Every structure is written in C-alpha cells, then in structure tokens.
C-alpha cells in the first residue's frame, strides 16, 4: 500500500502522489456522476469507487474517516447537476491548488497506477468533460472582455463627436474629462474588470486549463503507447509470462485484484439466478466406487489415491513447515511455500467440518460433471474427453482469464473412490482425486497456458446416534473434509500475487461448494 493525496471537488475525485505535488497537476481523476461507491465487507477502512471498468481501491485512516469520505462523495454526486448531456460541462476544476473540500490522505492499492488501457480511456473521458467546462468558463471571460472593450470604444466615439469646446477654461484632475497632448478630450470610464463582472478567477482557471491540457496530452501519449504494445511485444511477453514481463509485481496484483472483485459480483448474480435442481444419481449396482477399474490409467489412479490417504490426512506439524493462513470458524487453510525456477508451487491444505451432509454426497457433487457449472464459477468451459469407467473420466477445461495473466487450461483425470475402513469403529472415506494427464484429443495450444494439478477432496462422515429409536436425520451427521491442492500454473507470475489469490479464493470456494451441497441435499434421503 502507498499513500496518495486525494482531492474531492465539484464532482471530481483526483489524486496526487503527495500534497506537495498538487501544483504539478493530478496523476489521475474520476468523474463521479456515474460512480458506484462500495464499502468493503470486511475491512472497515476500505471503500471502492468504480466508474465503468475503472476501479479505485481506497483506504482511509479509520472507519470514521471512511464514512466521512463516502458521505462527501455522495453529496458531491447529488449536487453535481449531472443527468443530461448538456450538463456535462458544469462541474468545477479537478485541481485544488490551495484547498479541497475533502483533502484527507487516503491509500490506494490499484487503479492509481493506471497502466491499463480502459483506465486511461476513462481518464480521457473525465479530462474531456473538465476541459469542456473550462473552455466555457474562459470563453465567457473573453466574451466579457470583448463586450467591455466594445462599449468603451463606442462611448469614446460619442464623446469626440459631441465635443464642441476644444479648450475649456477650467479642468479638474479628478473630473470627467481629460485633455490629451493633441487638444482632444476623452471621457474617463472605469477600466473593464472581468473578475468583478463575472466572479472568475482568471489566473486559477488558466492554471487548471494548462494542467488539464497537459494531462490530456500525457494520457493520450500513454494510450497510444499501450495500444502499440498490446499488438506486438507486450502481448507476446504476457502470453509467454516470463520473469522479464513488462508488468511489475504490484501492478500485476492490482489488475488481478480488480478482476477478481468484478468476478465476485458476477458470481453473486449467477448464484441468485440459478434455477437448476440437480439430483443425486443412483448408486450403480455392486461396489463400483470401491473398485480400481481396468482402464489404462488404473495403476496411476491407485498410486495417487494411496498417496493422498497416506500423506494428505496427516495432522499438521513436524518438518512440513505448514503455515496457517486462514481460520474462519471450522475452516482452516494451510500453505507451504515452495518455488521452482521462480514459479510458485505452494501446496495447499484445508480442513473443514460441515453439518447435514455425508462424504458420499460431497464427493458426488464435486466429481459429477453434470453439475459442475452450478457451483464452480472460475471455469469458462469444459468437456469430458474420455470416460474410462463408471468412476473415472478425463476432463479438459479452460478457466476464465484474470487479466493480465494468460488464460489457463487443464487436462486431468477425475476419479471418485470409496475407501473402506480397516477398523469397524472408523468411518469409511470418500475421495475424489483430480490429477493431470496427457491425451491425444486435448493437446496444448498457444491460446492457453497448460497448468498441472493434483487435487483431492477427502471426506469422512461422523454420525451421532439419535436418542431412543429415532431414525438418523441430517442433524446427526457431520462431515469432516480435507482438501489438498498442488498446482503448477505452467508459467511465471509474481509470487505474492499467486499467494494472495490462493489465500482469498480457496476459502471462498470451500464455503461456496459446501453451501451448495447443503442446499441441494436438504430434505432429501441421506446417501451414505
């Protein structure tokens, strides 16, 4: 985070690197007429301002200052007079050289850097509106000057024409007439005073006009540069995602953060619009889920399953160097920092406990591709490349791109298994493992970067016997979940970005998925 000096004046929010740099012009500005102000859900000091695709992430000194900022911005919006195309020219100067309506120090985490083309175009739109207003103001000033000069000349002509006395006998230095060296007399009139007539600070307007035009030229030059780079070297480097990427780590993070915030809103809307009511498919006859199968990947599946049962269920501690990064109620998320050739390969492990659902039900919904799009929001599209058996398929899927990272795809084998307990007092274990494989029908392409995964959802159902002879209900069921993920993104990205995204997204994924299963199984027969 870095401090920025932010000025709110006349429906425009502008920022400067520091208070001392205000006289050099702002580094970015937003027109607030169509702005959406969103207080952060968890951070009491943070609030976001979005205008079209441009988002500013601001953080005040304390919750009281955040409330003051939000109230001031909303007040400026209400008093701006915006609402029609003709009114776009009426707001005040974006610069505050000596004072500001809300001149607090605030902190930005993203769009202040403004290195994306949409943000620069949004700035250009704001500059255009400001410039139109300033042109109108200066034009009125010049018109007033012109009117004053015209009236002055007209009055002087009349005085000369009506003059019949070339040499009056007496004169007063402070009188109405004055004789020049040629003997003609001129009427004395007050000098034209545009500032007095119009209340215009000509010097201030001239300074802001100069700053606005300089900002337009600078931003336009930046836009041209971005558009050129987008079509050749810059885009190529982004696709390759090498360590020499033109995008710095903090700028990369800002872009990812902004994209994820927009994705969150889309997810919420999608979840509220869903009407699909999937149901559990009947269990195939026999003990299908406990068998390995006879397909060509059978031995590899067995090896992966045994590794997860041996190592993934181990308690935290020892020399593994697991770090607790999130703890929310029953959920705990751990990470172990691992890098290879500059690429982050952090193994992740999460534990959770969910009431009212069984391990079979959780694993079914996690494995069943028919309901994948109902709870998984990061996938753009997917298809089953090959069905190996009743409990194993090969899936190809592409994930939604988070700019500026290149789009990712994965090709993996997904198998669901039931592991019978060796001890009668222990619960059975349901497991879904997804691990990367190769397949002739889904070769890597230049369109996406191929990521490698080894993921497992491991569930055990605990039953608390009901009182008396009552039947077991969902109130008597608790499912313990262990989720492990080893992901190789397939290309370079800043370590801090990947770790921050993992810390944010995995808890959301677990809560979203388990909540989905609880909703879909509510009121239905229990499937053990």
Buried (B, 14 or more C-beta within 10 A) or exposed (E): EEEBBBBBBBBBBBBBBEEEEBEEBBBBBBBBBEBEBBBBEEEBBBBBBBBBBBBBBBBBEEEEBBBBBBEBBEEBBEEBEBEEEEEBBBBBBBBBBEEBEBBBEBBBBBBBBBBBBBBBBBBBBBBBBBBBBBEEBBEBBEEBBEEBEEEBEEEEEEBEEEBEEEEEEEEEEEEEBEEEEEEEBBBEEEEBEBEEBBEBBBEEBEBBBEBBBEBBEBBBEBBEEBEEBEEEEBEEBBBEBEEEBEBEEBBBBBBBBBBBBEBBEEBEEEBEEEEEEBEBEEBEEEEBBEBBBEBEBBEBBBEBBEBBBEEBBEEEEEEBEBEEBBEEEBBBBBBBEEEEEEBBBBBBBBBBEBEBBBBBBBBBBBBBBEBBBBBBBEEEEBEEBBEBBEBBBBBBBBBBEBBBBBBBBBBBBBBBBBBEEEEEEEBBBBBBBBBBBEBEEBEEEEEBBBBBBBBBBBBBBEEEEEEEEEEEEBEBBBBBBBBBBBBBBBBBBBBEBBBBBBBBBBBEBBBBBBEBBBEBBEEEEBBB
